[in-house]
């Protein structure tokens, strides 16, 4: 496992914090934001979490393609969810919907309630993405496992999660190397021309060596850990972590947000909000 996510936040204010801070912040945020349904509240939360995201110092040019991919996926997911439900969920489940247009040939309805729900979903998942990027790019690659261990996670699980996180960029690197090796041998799987099916068929010879190589690499890692006696006794971690005042402040803010979101949810003050400009008089 020679690769890891790039440490794009190196030197930033958030990267200088204890590595447990982004993990706890992400956990509290996800638990909180999934309880909010009001688009106005979610818009405010997204604006605030973007300020937190800015403290990670992640250069936009390095992640703009990832953000574009995530926003496209989130938009497609929210749109198809709107088509399937028609907006008849939550507060709008028993209410009469305001149909904006009908899509032929099946007569699928796009309603004001569905668009409102779609907006709330986009805002929610965009916020989760904003709080997740610092976990991937503002934590030093060697600190993820020890951070999980200091949070009470067992040694085996902590190392397993760290290796899993490292496996993703390792697999991506092996995929690129395999394509380069195929090009050297006169076969270019990324050549232009043909439809999507043809392009996918060109990539078929890439999947087998990448899969076999990833399995072999995982076995090598397992053998190396067994030779070093991993799992025989209690593991010691050389890296010591200490919470500072700023660390406690960040965790307290996100924990307070979780308490507030839970209160709004249980008290019924965070229901789906119908966008008024979509409803005609």
Secondary structure, DSSP 8 states (H G I E B T S, - for coil): -------TTTTSTTTTS-HHHHHHHHHHHHHHHTT---HHHHHHHHHHHHHHHHTT---HHHHHHHHHHHHHHHHHHHHHHHHHHTT-SGGGSSS---EEEEETTTTEEEEHHHHHHHHHHHHHHHHHHHHHHHHHHSS-GGGHHHHHHHTT--HHHHHHHHHHHHHHHHHHHHHHHHHHHHHHTT--TT---S-HHHHHHHHHHHHHHHHHHHHHHHHHHHHHHHHTTTTTS----S------HHHHHHHHHHHHHHHHHHHHHHTT-S-----GGGS--
